[in-house]
Amino acid sequence: MSGATEVLARAADTARLAPSVHNTQPWRWTVSGDRLELHAVTDRQLREQDPAGRLMLVSCGAALHHARVALTAEGWAHRVERPAGEPLAVIHADAPGPADPHAMHRLQLLQVRRTDRRAVSDEPVTPEVREALSAAAGREGARLHLLTRDQVLQLAVVIEHADDAERHDDRMRAETAAWVGGDRPTGTGLPDTVIPVELPLTTVAERDFGVSGTLRAGAGHDEAAAYAVLYGDGDEPADWLRAGEALSELWLTATGHGTTVLPLSSPVELDFTRQALRRMLSELGYPYLVLRLGASDPDHAGPAHTPRLPVEQVIEIVD
């Protein structure tokens, strides 16, 4: 393989670490020469909870950002082409250069990032960190709206309605059950180790997956947590892909500041709850995800990483 092909294959391998809705990992990469193509895998789309494929695109966008960070860390100049349709994106490796120590640190942060459903610590997220996270979202073309206390209470009601709707939908519950719980030997989904034994008592309820995991969630509350809406100006597929890149950049920044990020997707899965979120934004944009932000507990290690599909299932190298 050429140098460009090898570095692109390594970037695609790094992208396997990206977060995705229910850890579905709905992406596939094709490497050919100096070209890396990102494709959506609709077989791993949540048909009931995400019929329009918006969360699938957010997941793919996070993977795209991971690949970009990996290339920058290795010193490779690159550019991203975003066709309308498939492939979702094409990364072109242009020229090698010296490795960047700062970029290498960013790559290390991606490797330790994880989704933490435990209760947050009593330490509030500082204004400086909030500003850094807002700036991170802006670098990737999205915006972050930090909710006021009154809006957090409104969010709690919105999420309660979303969860209640899912509990009464047999097909949605069956779909969740297919991706959540157990040991997950297939390399996808959420194993028991990342699901709380019982839901913590919080103002804004965490998603009830309908199973009891093995993760000790802690006795805290979400009083010190900050809640935010990741949003943007557009509602087209390209905008949702960009939202995933913004989520990944924000999460990388949060990890560097010792801040946890818990995406809450249920409010954007249903039209009526998504409209309620949009009203919180004064209809100035389209909501992509709700995020819980909290200071991580330095005395307790986070949950285990979720499983990943093997390389051969997500990366194809074309001679």
Rosetta blueprint (number, residue, H / E / L):
1 M L
2 S L
3 G H
4 A H
5 T H
6 E H
7 V H
8 L H
9 A H
10 R H
11 A H
12 A H
13 D H
14 T H
15 A H
16 R L
17 L L
18 A L
19 P L
20 S L
21 V H
22 H H
23 N H
24 T L
25 Q L
26 P L
27 W E
28 R E
29 W E
30 T E
31 V E
32 S E
33 G L
34 D L
35 R E
36 L E
37 E E
38 L E
39 H E
40 A E
41 V L
42 T H
43 D H
44 R H
45 Q L
46 L L
47 R L
48 E L
49 Q L
50 D L
51 P L
52 A L
53 G L
54 R H
55 L H
56 M H
57 L H
58 V H
59 S H
60 C H
61 G H
62 A H
63 A H
64 L H
65 H H
66 H H
67 A H
68 R H
69 V H
70 A H
71 L H
72 T H
73 A H
74 E L
75 G L
76 W L
77 A E
78 H E
79 R E
80 V E
81 E E
82 R L
83 P L
84 A L
85 G L
86 E L
87 P L
88 L L
89 A E
90 V E
91 I E
92 H E
93 A E
94 D E
95 A E
96 P L
97 G L
98 P L
99 A L
100 D L
101 P H
102 H H
103 A H
104 M H
105 H H
106 R H
107 L H
108 Q H
109 L H
110 L H
111 Q H
112 V H
113 R L
114 R L
115 T L
116 D L
117 R L
118 R L
119 A L
120 V L
121 S L
122 D L
123 E L
124 P L
125 V L
126 T L
127 P H
128 E H
129 V H
130 R H
131 E H
132 A H
133 L H
134 S H
135 A H
136 A H
137 A H
138 G H
139 R H
140 E L
141 G L
142 A L
143 R E
144 L E
145 H E
146 L E
147 L L
148 T L
149 R H
150 D H
151 Q H
152 V H
153 L H
154 Q H
155 L H
156 A H
157 V H
158 V H
159 I H
160 E H
161 H H
162 A H
163 D H
164 D H
165 A H
166 E H
167 R H
168 H L
169 D L
170 D H
171 R H
172 M H
173 R H
174 A H
175 E H
176 T H
177 A H
178 A H
179 W H
180 V E
181 G L
182 G L
183 D L
184 R L
185 P L
186 T L
187 G L
188 T L
189 G L
190 L E
191 P L
192 D H
193 T H
194 V H
195 I L
196 P E
197 V L
198 E L
199 L L
200 P L
201 L L
202 T L
203 T L
204 V L
205 A L
206 E L
207 R L
208 D L
209 F L
210 G L
211 V L
212 S L
213 G L
214 T L
215 L E
216 R L
217 A L
218 G L
219 A L
220 G L
221 H L
222 D L
223 E L
224 A L
225 A L
226 A E
227 Y E
228 A E
229 V E
230 L E
231 Y E
232 G E
233 D L
234 G L
235 D L
236 E L
237 P H
238 A H
239 D H
240 W H
241 L H
242 R H
243 A H
244 G H
245 E H
246 A H
247 L H
248 S H
249 E H
250 L H
251 W H
252 L H
253 T H
254 A H
255 T H
256 G H
257 H L
258 G L
259 T E
260 T E
261 V E
262 L E
263 P E
264 L E
265 S L
266 S H
267 P H
268 V H
269 E H
270 L L
271 D H
272 F H
273 T H
274 R H
275 Q H
276 A H
277 L H
278 R H
279 R H
280 M H
281 L L
282 S L
283 E L
284 L L
285 G L
286 Y E
287 P E
288 Y E
289 L E
290 V E
291 L E
292 R E
293 L E
294 G E
295 A E
296 S L
297 D L
298 P L
299 D L
300 H L
301 A L
302 G L
303 P L
304 A L
305 H L
306 T L
307 P L
308 R L
309 L L
310 P L
311 V H
312 E H
313 Q H
314 V H
315 I E
316 E E
317 I E
318 V L
319 D L
